[in-house]
Amino acid sequence: MTTITTTAPAMKTSPVPSYCRRVGAAALLVALADFLFYGQPAGITVFIFAIVLAAAVVAMHPTALNDARVWIKPAALFAALLPLVENVSPLSVLVAVAALAIFALSLAGRLRTRPACIARQLGLFLLAAPFRFARDFFRWRKVARRLGQRRIRLAAIAVWAMPLTLGIVFLALFGAANPIIEHWLSLIDLYALLEKIEVARLIFWLIVLAGVWAFLRPRLPRFVSRLRRILPAAPAARRTRTSAEDVLFGKAAVLRALIVFNALFAVQTILDGTYLWGGAALPDGLTYANYAHRGAYPLVATALLAAGFVLVALRSGSETSRDPLIRRLVYLWVAQNIVLVISSMLRLDLYIGAYALTYLRVAAFIWMGLVAAGLALIIARIALQKSGEWLLSANLLTLSATLYACCFVNFAALIANYNVDHSREMTGQGVPIDIWYVRSLGAGAFPALDRFIDHQGPTTAENPAFRQFLGIRPVDEGAYRAVLNHWRAWSFRDWRLLRYLDKRGSLANPAVTQPYAPGH
């Protein structure tokens, strides 16, 4: 007897439940964002919202929890969100957004493993994120027409009919049984709630909705898949005959260029060693500050141009990259470029010694360090015979680690401390302090300014500018405390600064015994 087994056709799942779940989560996130951010100072609330958004992303992808190593992704995300606890700044927010995007793509199974590919996907995701909700909305309407709008709407309403109906019944019963709940219900004024809806608030809701939707439904632009089908065919178009590129960047041209470049860079290195490192006397009319200022940034541009030449001339697997003499000349030239970048940093240090420290000069120091690291990675790539993608990934990891570390650095306090400690008023030499610039750095400059005032003592009152500043200093602190007089504005950096201000205030006024605590 033959047994015939039939398999029931797989039922196509409707997109309605998935979309309703995401729309419901997005609506809750918009409500939370309105409570945390609209008309309120930003602080620890950004970290709280990021955590809730991450939890919503996990709820949208429950199958991702089946992985045994699922704890690695939330742990990495939590570490990336820690800068928001330290201080909310454009850099910490940028790191958090990038981490959330990578987290969402990884849970959706759309993330590559190599850092260079991840950076490319991240850029495409952030580029398409503002338009994802609008695109999905119109796409959902097309699906609704195809499946039948009436059935779609009835299904969407039926999902909420029973919970809302029974919820209202229970609430009415509780109101009848409990006078407190009845009093709360009597306080609800629908007209007052409608009056609070403003155009600006609606725009804020739409912006938040578009932002969170991209994380709840992480997708990449569709043209990426088309590019993947087109790009692999490009190597087949390689020509066998000699091209202009082969002549300009051939073995003979690269060898001659490296000899000339090494000679030119040697002259610059010797001059820097003589005047900057050796302390030789400069020509008449030229100061060390001017000598340093004129060369700091052009030398970094020279190093970047040199790095580009090395990458183009010594492509992985090319004839020039296999020549031992060319490789040794490249090592020498890149080493001279690294010395050139270090010389640029010394020039910048001399210039700062003459004209004080600013945000732009701190950024220049960091940029020069990244350039030096990039040059060192070029040497590693040639020596280890790695690909260009390896070099790009190594540079991206270096950049990411640098930006992450910068999130925990209080640059305002760093600049203020340097300018105060190296001012003429404090040391008897150097440049006079620009106290108004230091004040413009914000609350992070309070400790440095207080140390400056304490050092000056009675002589401060003799200067009208200092006397004016002494009158403004308490006003600045009062304004700072007023902004932070709310739990939403709390951050670990501000908490440390408030502890310092409370301690200083209690020392100046023994009657002050209660520490400052944010309000509700």
C-alpha positions as CSV (number, residue, x, y, z in Angstrom):
1,M,0.0,0.0,0.0
2,T,1.4,3.3,-1.0
3,T,1.2,6.2,1.3
4,I,0.9,9.6,-0.3
5,T,2.1,12.5,1.7
6,T,1.0,15.9,0.7
7,T,2.6,19.1,2.0
8,A,0.5,22.1,2.6
9,P,1.6,25.1,0.7
10,A,3.4,27.6,2.8
11,M,1.2,30.6,3.7
12,K,2.6,33.9,2.7
13,T,3.0,36.1,5.7
14,S,1.3,39.4,5.5
15,P,3.5,42.5,6.0
16,V,0.8,44.1,8.2
17,P,1.9,42.6,11.6
18,S,5.5,43.5,11.0
19,Y,4.7,47.1,9.9
20,C,2.2,47.6,12.8
21,R,4.8,46.4,15.3
22,R,7.4,48.8,13.9
23,V,4.9,51.7,13.7
24,G,3.8,51.0,17.3
25,A,7.5,51.0,18.5
26,A,8.2,54.1,16.5
27,A,5.2,55.9,18.0
28,L,6.4,55.0,21.5
29,L,9.9,56.2,20.8
30,V,8.5,59.5,19.4
31,A,6.5,60.0,22.6
32,L,9.6,59.2,24.7
33,A,11.7,61.7,22.7
34,D,9.0,64.4,23.2
35,F,9.2,63.8,26.9
36,L,13.0,63.7,27.1
37,F,14.1,66.3,24.6
38,Y,11.4,68.8,23.4
39,G,12.1,72.1,25.1
40,Q,14.5,70.4,27.6
41,P,18.3,70.4,28.0
42,A,20.2,67.4,26.6
43,G,22.2,65.3,29.0
44,I,21.8,61.8,30.4
45,T,18.5,61.6,28.5
46,V,20.4,61.0,25.2
47,F,22.0,57.9,26.7
48,I,18.6,56.7,28.0
49,F,16.9,57.2,24.6
50,A,19.8,55.4,22.9
51,I,19.4,52.4,25.2
52,V,15.6,52.3,24.7
53,L,16.1,52.6,20.9
54,A,18.6,49.7,21.1
55,A,16.1,47.6,23.0
56,A,13.4,48.4,20.4
57,V,15.8,47.2,17.6
58,V,16.3,44.0,19.5
59,A,12.6,43.5,19.8
60,M,12.2,43.9,16.0
61,H,14.7,41.1,15.5
62,P,14.0,38.5,18.1
63,T,15.7,35.7,16.1
64,A,19.0,37.4,16.6
65,L,18.9,36.4,20.3
66,N,19.3,32.7,19.3
67,D,23.1,33.3,18.7
68,A,25.2,31.9,21.6
69,R,27.5,35.0,21.4
70,V,24.6,37.5,21.3
71,W,26.0,39.3,24.4
72,I,29.0,40.6,22.4
73,K,26.9,43.0,20.3
74,P,25.1,44.7,23.2
75,A,28.3,44.9,25.2
76,A,30.1,46.6,22.3
77,L,27.1,49.0,21.8
78,F,27.1,49.8,25.6
79,A,30.8,50.7,25.4
80,A,30.1,52.9,22.4
81,L,27.3,54.7,24.2
82,L,29.4,55.4,27.3
83,P,30.7,58.8,25.9
84,L,27.1,60.0,26.2
85,V,27.3,59.4,30.0
86,E,30.5,61.4,30.2
87,N,29.3,64.3,28.2
88,V,26.8,65.0,25.4
89,S,28.7,66.6,22.5
90,P,28.5,66.4,18.7
91,L,31.3,63.9,18.7
92,S,29.8,61.6,21.3
93,V,26.4,61.8,19.5
94,L,28.2,60.9,16.2
95,V,29.8,57.9,17.8
96,A,26.5,56.8,19.3
97,V,24.6,57.1,16.0
98,A,27.3,55.1,14.2
99,A,27.3,52.4,16.8
100,L,23.5,52.1,16.8
101,A,23.5,51.9,13.0
102,I,26.1,49.1,13.0
103,F,24.2,47.4,15.8
104,A,20.9,47.5,13.8
105,L,22.5,46.3,10.6
106,S,24.2,43.4,12.5
107,L,21.0,42.2,14.1
108,A,19.3,42.4,10.7
109,G,22.0,40.2,9.2
110,R,23.1,42.9,6.7
111,L,26.5,43.8,8.1
112,R,29.8,42.8,6.5
113,T,32.8,41.7,8.6
114,R,35.6,43.8,7.2
115,P,36.0,47.3,8.6
116,A,36.3,48.9,5.2
117,C,33.0,47.3,4.1
118,I,31.4,48.3,7.4
119,A,32.4,51.9,6.9
120,R,31.0,51.8,3.3
121,Q,27.7,50.3,4.6
122,L,27.5,52.8,7.4
123,G,27.9,55.8,5.1
124,L,25.1,54.4,2.8
125,F,22.9,53.7,5.7
126,L,23.2,57.2,7.1
127,L,22.7,58.7,3.7
128,A,19.5,56.8,3.1
129,A,18.2,57.0,6.7
130,P,16.2,60.3,6.5
131,F,14.2,59.0,3.5
132,R,13.6,55.4,4.7
133,F,10.3,56.0,6.4
134,A,8.8,58.0,3.5
135,R,9.9,55.3,1.0
136,D,8.5,52.5,3.2
137,F,5.3,54.3,3.7
138,F,4.6,54.6,0.0
139,R,5.8,51.1,-0.6
140,W,3.4,49.9,2.2
141,R,0.5,51.7,0.4
142,K,1.3,49.8,-2.8
143,V,1.3,46.5,-0.9
144,A,-2.0,47.5,0.7
145,R,-3.6,48.1,-2.7
146,R,-2.3,44.8,-3.9
147,L,-3.6,42.8,-0.9
148,G,-6.8,44.8,-0.5
149,Q,-7.0,47.9,1.5
150,R,-10.2,47.0,3.4
151,R,-8.7,43.7,4.6
152,I,-5.5,45.4,5.6
153,R,-7.3,48.1,7.6
154,L,-9.6,45.6,9.3
155,A,-6.6,43.5,10.3
156,A,-4.8,46.5,11.7
157,I,-7.8,47.6,13.7
158,A,-8.6,44.1,14.9
159,V,-5.2,43.8,16.5
160,W,-5.9,46.7,18.8
161,A,-9.6,46.4,19.2
162,M,-9.7,43.9,22.1
163,P,-6.7,45.4,24.1
164,L,-8.1,48.9,23.9
165,T,-11.7,47.9,24.6
166,L,-10.9,45.9,27.7
167,G,-8.3,48.4,28.8
168,I,-11.0,51.2,28.8
169,V,-13.4,48.9,30.7
170,F,-10.8,48.1,33.4
171,L,-9.8,51.8,33.7
172,A,-13.4,52.7,34.2
173,L,-13.9,50.1,36.9
174,F,-10.7,51.2,38.6
175,G,-11.9,54.8,38.5
176,A,-15.2,53.8,40.1
177,A,-13.4,51.7,42.8
178,N,-10.5,54.1,43.6
179,P,-11.1,57.8,44.2
180,I,-7.5,58.7,43.4
181,I,-7.7,57.2,39.9
182,E,-11.1,59.0,39.5
183,H,-9.4,62.2,40.4
184,W,-6.6,61.6,37.9
185,L,-9.1,60.9,35.2
186,S,-10.9,64.1,36.0
187,L,-7.7,66.1,35.5
188,I,-7.4,65.0,31.8
189,D,-8.3,67.9,29.6
190,L,-8.3,67.0,25.9
191,Y,-8.6,70.6,24.8
192,A,-5.5,71.6,26.8
193,L,-3.6,68.7,25.2
194,L,-4.6,69.8,21.7
195,E,-3.5,73.4,22.5
196,K,0.0,72.1,23.3
197,I,0.4,70.7,19.8
198,E,2.5,73.2,17.8
199,V,3.9,73.2,14.3
200,A,7.4,73.1,15.7
201,R,6.4,70.1,17.8
202,L,4.9,68.3,14.8
203,I,8.1,68.9,12.9
204,F,10.1,67.5,15.8
205,W,7.9,64.4,15.9
206,L,8.4,63.8,12.1
207,I,12.2,64.2,12.4
208,V,12.3,61.7,15.3
209,L,10.0,59.3,13.5
210,A,12.1,59.4,10.4
211,G,15.3,58.9,12.5
212,V,14.1,56.0,14.6
213,W,12.4,54.2,11.7
214,A,15.7,53.8,9.9
215,F,17.0,51.8,13.0
216,L,13.8,49.8,13.4
217,R,13.9,48.7,9.8
218,P,17.6,48.9,8.8
219,R,18.1,48.6,5.1
220,L,20.7,49.7,2.5
221,P,19.9,51.6,-0.7
222,R,19.0,49.2,-3.5
223,F,21.5,50.6,-5.9
224,V,24.2,48.9,-3.8
225,S,23.1,45.5,-5.0
226,R,23.2,46.7,-8.5
227,L,26.7,48.0,-8.1
228,R,27.8,44.6,-6.7
229,R,26.7,43.0,-9.9
230,I,28.4,45.6,-12.1
231,L,31.7,46.2,-10.3
232,P,33.1,42.6,-10.4
233,A,33.1,42.7,-14.2
234,A,35.5,45.7,-14.2
235,P,38.8,43.8,-14.0
236,A,38.0,41.9,-17.2
237,A,38.3,45.2,-19.1
238,R,42.1,45.4,-18.4
239,R,44.1,46.3,-21.4
240,T,47.3,44.4,-22.3
241,R,49.0,47.2,-24.2
242,T,51.1,49.9,-22.5
243,S,49.0,52.8,-21.3
244,A,49.9,56.4,-20.2
245,E,49.5,55.2,-16.6
246,D,52.2,52.5,-17.2
247,V,54.6,55.1,-18.5
248,L,53.9,57.8,-15.8
249,F,54.0,55.3,-12.9
250,G,56.1,52.6,-14.4
251,K,59.2,51.1,-12.7
252,A,61.7,53.5,-14.3
253,A,59.6,56.6,-13.5
254,V,58.9,55.6,-9.9
255,L,62.6,54.8,-9.3
256,R,63.7,58.2,-10.6
257,A,60.9,60.0,-8.7
258,L,61.9,58.3,-5.4
259,I,65.5,59.4,-5.9
260,V,64.5,63.0,-6.5
261,F,61.9,63.1,-3.7
262,N,64.3,61.6,-1.1
263,A,66.9,64.2,-2.0
264,L,64.4,67.1,-1.7
265,F,63.0,65.8,1.6
266,A,66.5,65.3,3.0
267,V,67.1,69.0,2.4
268,Q,64.0,69.9,4.4
269,T,64.8,67.5,7.1
270,I,68.3,68.9,7.5
271,L,66.9,72.5,7.7
272,D,64.4,71.5,10.4
273,G,67.1,69.6,12.3
274,T,69.3,72.7,12.2
275,Y,66.9,75.4,13.1
276,L,64.1,73.6,15.1
277,W,66.0,70.8,16.8
278,G,69.5,72.2,16.9
279,G,68.5,75.8,17.9
280,A,70.6,77.5,15.2
281,A,70.1,81.3,14.8
282,L,67.4,82.2,12.2
283,P,68.0,84.9,9.5
284,D,67.3,88.5,10.6
285,G,63.7,89.4,10.9
286,L,62.5,85.8,11.2
287,T,61.3,84.5,14.6
288,Y,60.8,80.9,15.6
289,A,57.0,81.5,15.8
290,N,56.9,82.7,12.2
291,Y,59.1,79.9,11.0
292,A,56.9,77.4,12.8
293,H,53.6,78.9,11.6
294,R,54.6,79.0,8.0
295,G,55.6,75.4,7.8
296,A,53.2,73.4,10.1
297,Y,50.2,72.9,7.8
298,P,52.0,72.8,4.3
299,L,54.3,70.1,5.6
300,V,51.3,68.0,6.6
301,A,49.8,68.5,3.1
302,T,53.2,67.4,1.7
303,A,53.1,64.2,3.7
304,L,49.5,63.5,2.5
305,L,50.6,64.0,-1.1
306,A,53.5,61.7,-0.6
307,A,51.3,59.0,0.9
308,G,49.0,59.3,-2.2
309,F,52.0,58.9,-4.5
310,V,53.1,55.8,-2.6
311,L,49.7,54.2,-2.8
312,V,49.3,54.8,-6.5
313,A,52.9,53.9,-7.5
314,L,53.2,50.8,-5.4
315,R,49.9,49.1,-6.0
316,S,49.6,45.6,-4.5
317,G,51.0,43.0,-6.8
318,S,52.6,45.5,-9.3
319,E,56.1,45.2,-10.7
320,T,57.3,48.3,-8.7
321,S,56.1,46.9,-5.4
322,R,58.3,43.8,-6.0
323,D,61.5,45.6,-6.7
324,P,63.9,45.5,-3.7
325,L,65.6,48.9,-4.5
326,I,62.3,50.7,-4.9
327,R,61.0,49.2,-1.7
328,R,64.0,50.5,0.3
329,L,63.7,53.9,-1.3
330,V,60.0,54.0,-0.3
331,Y,60.9,53.0,3.3
332,L,63.4,55.8,3.4
333,W,61.0,58.3,1.9
334,V,58.1,57.4,4.2
335,A,60.4,57.6,7.2
336,Q,61.4,61.1,6.1
337,N,57.7,61.9,5.8
338,I,57.1,60.7,9.4
339,V,60.0,62.9,10.6
340,L,58.4,65.7,8.6
341,V,55.1,65.3,10.4
342,I,56.9,65.2,13.8
343,S,58.7,68.4,12.8
344,S,55.3,69.9,11.9
345,M,54.1,69.0,15.4
346,L,57.1,70.7,16.9
347,R,56.5,73.8,14.7
348,L,52.9,73.9,16.0
349,D,54.1,73.6,19.6
350,L,56.4,76.5,19.1
351,Y,53.6,78.5,17.6
352,I,51.3,77.7,20.5
353,G,54.0,78.8,22.9
354,A,53.9,82.2,21.2
355,Y,50.2,82.6,20.6
356,A,48.4,80.2,23.1
357,L,46.2,77.1,22.5
358,T,42.9,77.0,20.7
359,Y,40.5,74.3,19.5
360,L,41.8,74.5,16.0
361,R,45.4,73.9,17.1
362,V,44.4,70.9,19.3
363,A,42.6,69.5,16.2
364,A,45.8,70.1,14.2
365,F,47.8,68.1,16.7
366,I,45.4,65.2,16.5
367,W,45.3,65.4,12.7
368,M,49.1,65.3,12.5
369,G,49.2,62.3,14.7
370,L,46.7,60.5,12.5
371,V,48.8,61.4,9.4
372,A,51.9,60.0,11.1
373,A,50.0,56.8,12.0
374,G,48.8,56.5,8.4
375,L,52.3,56.8,7.1
376,A,53.5,54.1,9.5
377,L,50.6,51.8,8.3
378,I,51.8,52.4,4.7
379,I,55.2,51.0,5.6
380,A,53.5,48.0,7.3
381,R,51.3,47.4,4.3
382,I,54.3,47.3,1.9
383,A,56.4,45.2,4.3
384,L,53.6,42.7,5.0
385,Q,52.4,42.7,1.4
386,K,48.8,43.6,2.4
387,S,46.0,44.8,0.1
388,G,44.7,48.3,-0.1
389,E,41.6,47.3,1.7
390,W,43.7,46.2,4.7
391,L,45.3,49.6,4.7
392,L,41.9,51.3,4.6
393,S,40.6,49.1,7.4
394,A,43.6,49.8,9.6
395,N,43.3,53.6,9.1
396,L,39.5,53.4,9.9
397,L,40.2,51.5,13.1
398,T,42.9,54.0,14.1
399,L,40.5,56.9,13.3
400,S,37.6,55.3,15.2
401,A,39.8,54.6,18.3
402,T,41.0,58.2,18.2
403,L,37.6,59.7,18.0
404,Y,36.3,57.4,20.7
405,A,39.1,58.5,23.0
406,C,38.5,62.1,22.2
407,C,34.9,61.8,23.6
408,F,36.3,61.4,27.1
409,V,38.7,64.4,26.9
410,N,37.5,67.8,28.2
411,F,39.1,70.0,25.6
412,A,37.7,73.2,27.1
413,A,39.5,72.4,30.4
414,L,42.6,71.3,28.6
415,I,42.9,74.6,26.6
416,A,42.0,76.7,29.6
417,N,44.5,75.0,31.8
418,Y,47.3,75.3,29.2
419,N,46.6,79.0,28.5
420,V,46.4,79.9,32.2
421,D,49.5,77.8,33.3
422,H,51.6,79.2,30.4
423,S,50.4,82.8,30.6
424,R,52.7,85.7,31.3
425,E,50.8,86.6,34.4
426,M,51.4,83.1,35.9
427,T,55.0,82.4,34.8
428,G,56.4,85.8,34.1
429,Q,57.1,84.9,30.4
430,G,55.1,84.0,27.3
431,V,51.9,85.6,26.0
432,P,49.4,87.5,28.2
433,I,46.3,85.5,28.8
434,D,43.2,86.3,26.8
435,I,40.8,85.9,29.6
436,W,37.7,86.6,27.5
437,Y,38.7,83.8,25.1
438,V,39.2,81.4,28.1
439,R,35.8,82.5,29.4
440,S,34.2,81.7,26.0
441,L,35.3,78.1,26.4
442,G,32.4,77.6,28.8
443,A,32.0,76.0,32.2
444,G,34.9,73.7,31.7
445,A,37.2,76.7,32.1
446,F,35.9,77.6,35.6
447,P,38.7,75.7,37.6
448,A,41.5,77.3,35.5
449,L,40.0,80.8,35.8
450,D,39.6,80.4,39.5
451,R,43.2,79.3,39.8
452,F,44.2,82.3,37.8
453,I,42.1,84.7,40.0
454,D,43.6,83.2,43.2
455,H,47.1,83.6,41.8
456,Q,46.6,87.2,40.9
457,G,45.2,88.1,44.3
458,P,44.8,91.9,45.1
459,T,46.5,93.0,41.8
460,T,43.4,91.7,39.9
461,A,41.2,94.5,41.3
462,E,43.5,97.2,40.0
463,N,42.8,96.2,36.3
464,P,39.4,97.4,35.0
465,A,39.1,94.4,32.6
466,F,39.8,91.9,35.5
467,R,37.4,93.8,37.7
468,Q,34.7,93.5,35.1
469,F,35.5,89.8,34.7
470,L,35.3,89.3,38.5
471,G,31.7,90.6,38.4
472,I,30.8,88.3,35.5
473,R,32.3,85.1,36.9
474,P,29.4,84.5,39.5
475,V,26.8,85.3,36.8
476,D,28.4,82.6,34.5
477,E,28.3,80.1,37.3
478,G,24.7,80.9,38.2
479,A,23.6,80.5,34.5
480,Y,25.5,77.2,34.4
481,R,23.7,75.9,37.5
482,A,20.3,77.1,36.2
483,V,20.8,75.0,33.1
484,L,21.8,71.9,35.0
485,N,19.0,72.3,37.6
486,H,17.2,69.4,36.0
487,W,17.8,65.7,36.0
488,R,17.6,65.6,32.2
489,A,20.8,67.7,31.8
490,W,22.9,65.4,34.1
491,S,26.3,64.2,32.8
492,F,29.3,62.7,34.5
493,R,31.5,65.6,33.5
494,D,29.0,68.2,34.8
495,W,28.6,66.2,38.0
496,R,32.4,66.4,38.6
497,L,32.4,70.1,37.9
498,L,29.5,70.8,40.2
499,R,31.2,68.9,43.0
500,Y,34.3,71.2,42.5
501,L,32.1,74.3,42.5
502,D,30.2,73.2,45.6
503,K,33.5,72.5,47.4
504,R,35.0,75.8,46.3
505,G,31.8,77.6,47.5
506,S,31.8,75.8,50.8
507,L,35.5,76.8,51.4
508,A,34.7,80.4,50.5
509,N,31.5,80.5,52.5
510,P,31.6,78.1,55.5
511,A,27.8,78.5,55.9
512,V,27.3,76.5,52.7
513,T,27.0,72.9,53.9
514,Q,24.5,71.3,51.5
515,P,25.9,70.1,48.2
516,Y,24.2,71.0,44.9
517,A,21.7,68.5,43.6
518,P,19.8,68.7,40.4
519,G,16.1,69.3,40.7
520,H,13.2,67.4,39.2
